[in-house]
Amino acid sequence: MLTHPLGRRALQILAASLLLAASASSLAHGPTRQKVTEKVTIEAPADAVWAAIKNFNALKDWHPAVAESPADKGNSVGSARTLKLKDGGTLVETLESYDDAQKKYSYRAKDGGALPVTNYTSTLSVVADGGKSVVEWRGAFYRGFPNNNPPPELNDEAALKAVTGVYRGGLGSLKKLIESK
């Protein structure tokens, strides 16, 4: 037992600090980063699949939800792509990295636009698997509502569902397009 007044006071301050820290962390429950990874195997060589998707402005050519996808600087890092969706939504994405030899590129959308997400990053890649190809589309993001108690259309579940739907729809369409040639 501490009998020195300074020791007792220090113990009281420590106890109060611990209680404050514990209560603050229980109140500070913000969103957690969500991740989605979808893959599809396509019966075609990797070079043929990459040729169909490698241009940053080509999303309109293979994704069924995209009407337009112009990119202001092509495949150069920093290029901005404005997606105009067939349902009327828009989304602006910026190319962050591009590696033709590795058959992959990454991009970011700070504002999810038509998607119920924020701080969205994504990578699209093609890997050879014998005479076939595996296309992987993966992303990480936060839900559309950054505070506690989000409305249902902007919560984690809505964000995961939307991004998963975008990836599955695009990869399914790409597979069908390439394999029908």
N, C-alpha and C positions, 0 to 999 in steps of 0.2 A: 504494500500500500504506500502511495506517495504521500508524504507528510509535508514536504516543502511546498509553500504556496505557489512558487513558479512551476513546479512539477505538476501540481493539480490543475493549474490554469492551462498549461500546455496540453494536458490530457483532455480537458474540456474542449479546447479549440480543435484538437485532432478529431474527437468524437463528433463534434458539430460539423466539421468539414466532410467527414465520411458520410454522415447522414444527408448533407446537402448534395454531395456528389451522387449518392444512390438515388435520391429523389429526382434529380435533374436528368439522369440517364433514363429513368423510367418515363419521363415526360417527353424526351427528345426522340421520338420514333418517327423518323422521316422515311421516305421511300428507299428501297434497296434496288441496286442495279439488277436488271433482269437480263437474261440471255436466251437466245434462240439459235439453234443450229439445225439446219435441214440439209440432207444430201439426197442426190439421185444418181443412179448409175445409168449411163446412156450407152447404147450399143453403137459407138462410133469412136474413132481415134480422138485423142485429146486435142490435137491441132485443129480438127474440124469443129469440135465443140467450142474451143477457144475463139476460133474465127467468127462464130456466130454471136459471141457475147463480149468480146474484148474491147469494143469501142464503148466509151463511157456514154455516148449518145444513142446506143443501140437498144436500150431497154424496150422501147416501143415496138421493136421488131420481133420480140419473143415473149414479152409479158402481156397476158390478156387484159389486164386492167389499165395499161398505159396507152394513152392516145398519142402523146408527144413526149420526147425526151431530149431536147436540144441541149448541147453542152457548149459553153462559150469558148473554151480553149481546148476542145477535143480531149485527148488523153494526157494532157499536161497537168501536173500537180497544181492544184488551185482552181482548176476548171469548175465552173458552176453549172450544174445540170438542173433544169426546171422540168419536173415531171408534171404533166397535165393528165389527170386520170379521166377515164371514160365516164365516170360518174360525176365529173365536175370538180373534184378536189385537186389541189396542187401541193407540191413538195419541192423544196430547193435543197440540193445536195452538193457538197464540195468534195472533189477528188483529193484524197490525202496521200495516197501512194499508188504507184502503177508499176508493175513488173511483168513485162511481156514474156521474158524468158521463163519466169516462174508461173506464168499464166494466172495472175491474180491482181486484183486491185482493191483498195479500201476507200471508203468515202464516209462523210459525216453530214448529218442534218442537225443543226442546233435546235431548231423548232421542228416538231414532228409534222407540222402542216396538216395533211389529211389523215395522219395516223395519230392515235392517242398516246404519243410518246414525246419525250424530250431528250436532248443530249444523246442522239442516236448515232451509233457508229456501226459500220458493216463491212464485211469482206466477202468477195465473190472469187472463187478459185476453181480451177480445173486440174485434176491429177489423172495421169494415165494409169490404167489398170489392165494390163495386157492390151488387147485390141479395143477395150472399152474405155470409158471415162467416168470419173466420179466428180460431180460438180457439188461443191459445198458452198452454202450461203449461210453466213453466221452474223449475228448482230448482238449488240449490247446497248441498253437504253434504260431510261427511267420512265415511269408512268407519266401520263400527261398532266396530272395534278400533283405538284411537288409537296403539298402540305399534308397533314394528317386528315383522315376521314374524307378521302376523295369520293366524288360521285361515281356511280357504277361505270359510266362510260369512259372514265379517265383513271380507273384503278389498275393495279398490277395485272389482274386477270384480263381486262380489256386490252391492255397493251400487248400481253403475250399472245392473246388470240389474234389480234390484228396482224402482228408481225409474222406469226406462224402462217396465217392465211396468205399473206403476200408471198412468202418464200415458197410455200407448197404450190400455190397457183402458178407462180413463175417457173419453178423447176419442172412441174408437170407439163406445162405448155412447151418448155424448151425441149424436153425429152420427146414429146410427140412431134414437134417440128423437125428435129434433127433425124429421128428414126424414120420419118416418112419420106425422106429424100432418097 
